[in-house]
Amino acid sequence: MTIWAYPTNITSIYDLANYGNTVTGSAFWGLVLFGLFVIMFFAMKNYPTEKAFGASSFITMITGILLGSIGLLSSHLITLCIVVGAIGVVVLFISNHKDYG
């Protein structure tokens, strides 16, 4: 008896991505999105923190919507991505208003 699901019929990239979700209990792509957010945030730290947060949350939101549209994310994670992306856009608008005026 094995603990992991055996990948019997992986014929496309989607099947491989879906297998990652199957093995981890649908947590794989959520963790990938969180990792993307952290990497993008620290990659943009040469800008002010507000702009780095806004840009990385927007990129994560777009990626989350794309992953959700092909069925790799649950609706809860898609909603969380949209909320965090909206907060990031608001933070960007506030920081730009503070900078210019």
N, C-alpha and C positions, 0 to 999 in steps of 0.2 A: 504494500500500500504506500503510495507516494503522498507527500504533503502538497506539492505543487501540481497545478493543472498541466497536463502534458500537451505540448503544442502539436496537435496532429495535422491540422489543415491550414498552415500558414502559406498563402499563395500571393499575398500582396503586402504592401507596407501598412495598410490599414489593419490587416489581421495581426501583424506584429505589434502595432501600437495598441490594439485592443487586447492582445495577450498580456501586455504589461499591466493594463488595468485589471484584467481577470486575476492575475497572480497577486496583486497588491490590494485587492478589494476596492477598486476604483479610486485609489489614492495616488497612482503614479502621475497622472497628468496634472493633478492639483499641486503636487510637490515640484514638478517641472516648472509650472507657472510661478510658484513661490521662488524657486531658484533663479528663474529668469528675472523676476522683479529685483531680487537682491543683487544679482550681477549687474543689471542695468543701473541700479541706484548707485552702486559703488563705482561703476565705470564713469558716471556723470558727476562725481563729487568735485571735479574742478570747477563746476558751476555752483551757485548757491543751493543750499539744501532744499528750498522750496521748489526750485526749477528741476532739480534732480528727481525729487519725489514725483512731481507732476508728469515729467516726461516718462519716467519708468512705469508709473501706474497707467498712463495712457497706452504705452506699448503692451503692457500686460493685459489691459482690457481688450485691445484689438486681437491679441493672440488667443485670449480666452473665448472670445466670441467665435473666432474661426474654429477653434477646437470643439466648441459646443455645437457648431453647425454641422460638423461631421460625426457627432455623437460620442466624442471621447470625454466630455465633461458633463457632470450632472447639472441640473437647473440651479441648484443651490450655489455651486461654484461659479456658474455664469453670472448669476445675480450678484455675488460677491465681487467678481471682477468688474462688473458695470458700476457698482457702488464705489469701489476704490478708484476706478477711473474717473468717475464724476467728481469725487473729492479731490483728486489730483488736478483736474481741470480748474476747479474752483480755486485751489491753492495757487495755481499758475496765474489766474486772472487777478487774484488779490496781490500776489507779489509783483506782477507787472504794473498794476495800478499804483502800488506803493513806490515802485522805481521811477515811473514816469509821470506821476501826477496828481 
